[in-house]
Amino acid sequence: MRIELHDGPVRPTPAMLAFVNDRLSKAVGRFGDLVQSVRVVISDINGPKGGISTRCSLQAAVAWRGHSMVVAEDHSTDFYGAVQAASRKLKRAIGHTVDRGRAPR
């Protein structure tokens, strides 16, 4: 699985990169062989105003019955919370996409 991090004004530290890799590895889990790449976009949506201002958008290319793009997004007050919440949503979205394809018609 290839991970592309687009960070905008947020400059990730090595600890932040390790956190992203860990969360995505856990989120992808049993679907790891189906996920070709994940694009991670981190942005500060409120700027200096404060509040819930960090958005994490995850776009996973999933090789399942043709190519599918699975997207998950969440917001938080900090980088770690946004990545963790979006990763949980990505896990559910990939599971839904794959399990839907397995259902009898």
C-alpha positions as CSV (number, residue, x, y, z in Angstrom):
1,M,0.0,0.0,0.0
2,R,1.3,3.4,-1.0
3,I,0.6,6.4,1.2
4,E,0.6,9.9,-0.2
5,L,0.5,12.7,2.5
6,H,-0.5,16.1,1.3
7,D,-0.1,18.4,4.3
8,G,-0.6,22.0,3.2
9,P,0.4,24.4,5.9
10,V,0.7,21.5,8.5
11,R,4.3,20.3,8.5
12,P,4.4,16.7,9.8
13,T,7.0,15.5,12.2
14,P,8.5,12.0,12.0
15,A,6.1,11.0,14.9
16,M,3.1,12.3,13.0
17,L,4.1,10.3,9.9
18,A,4.5,7.2,12.1
19,F,1.1,7.8,13.5
20,V,-0.5,8.1,10.1
21,N,1.2,4.8,9.0
22,D,0.1,3.0,12.1
23,R,-3.5,4.2,11.9
24,L,-3.8,3.4,8.2
25,S,-2.3,0.0,8.6
26,K,-4.8,-0.8,11.4
27,A,-7.7,0.7,9.4
28,V,-6.9,-1.3,6.2
29,G,-6.2,-4.5,8.2
30,R,-7.8,-7.5,6.5
31,F,-8.3,-5.5,3.3
32,G,-4.6,-4.7,2.9
33,D,-4.1,-6.7,-0.3
34,L,-7.0,-4.8,-1.9
35,V,-5.9,-1.3,-1.1
36,Q,-3.5,0.0,-3.6
37,S,-2.9,3.5,-2.2
38,V,-4.2,6.0,0.3
39,R,-4.1,9.7,-0.2
40,V,-4.0,11.7,3.1
41,V,-4.9,15.3,2.9
42,I,-4.5,17.4,6.1
43,S,-5.8,20.9,6.2
44,D,-6.4,23.7,8.7
45,I,-9.9,24.9,7.9
46,N,-10.2,27.8,10.5
47,G,-6.7,29.2,10.3
48,P,-5.8,31.4,13.3
49,K,-9.5,31.5,14.5
50,G,-9.1,28.3,16.5
51,G,-11.8,25.8,17.3
52,I,-12.3,22.5,15.5
53,S,-9.9,23.3,12.7
54,T,-8.0,20.2,11.5
55,R,-9.5,18.2,8.6
56,C,-8.2,14.8,7.5
57,S,-9.5,13.5,4.2
58,L,-8.5,9.9,3.2
59,Q,-9.0,8.6,-0.3
60,A,-8.2,4.9,-0.8
61,A,-7.9,3.2,-4.2
62,V,-9.4,-0.2,-3.7
63,A,-9.0,-3.0,-6.3
64,W,-12.3,-4.7,-5.9
65,R,-14.6,-5.6,-8.8
66,G,-13.0,-2.9,-10.9
67,H,-11.3,0.0,-9.3
68,S,-13.2,1.8,-6.5
69,M,-12.3,5.0,-4.7
70,V,-13.3,5.0,-1.0
71,V,-13.3,8.4,0.7
72,A,-13.5,9.2,4.5
73,E,-13.2,12.5,6.2
74,D,-13.4,13.9,9.7
75,H,-12.5,17.0,11.7
76,S,-10.9,17.5,15.1
77,T,-9.1,20.1,17.2
78,D,-5.7,18.4,16.4
79,F,-3.9,16.4,13.8
80,Y,-4.0,13.1,15.8
81,G,-7.7,13.2,16.5
82,A,-8.6,14.0,12.9
83,V,-6.4,11.2,11.5
84,Q,-7.7,8.7,14.1
85,A,-11.4,9.5,13.4
86,A,-11.0,9.5,9.6
87,S,-9.2,6.2,9.8
88,R,-12.1,4.6,11.6
89,K,-14.5,5.9,9.0
90,L,-12.2,4.6,6.2
91,K,-12.2,1.1,7.8
92,R,-16.0,1.0,7.9
93,A,-16.2,2.4,4.3
94,I,-13.8,-0.2,2.8
95,G,-15.6,-3.0,4.7
96,H,-18.9,-1.8,3.4
97,T,-17.6,-1.6,-0.2
98,V,-16.0,-5.1,-0.1
99,D,-18.9,-6.8,1.8
100,R,-21.5,-5.3,-0.5
101,G,-19.6,-6.8,-3.5
102,R,-19.8,-10.3,-1.8
103,A,-23.5,-10.3,-1.2
104,P,-25.6,-12.6,-3.5
105,R,-27.7,-10.8,-6.0
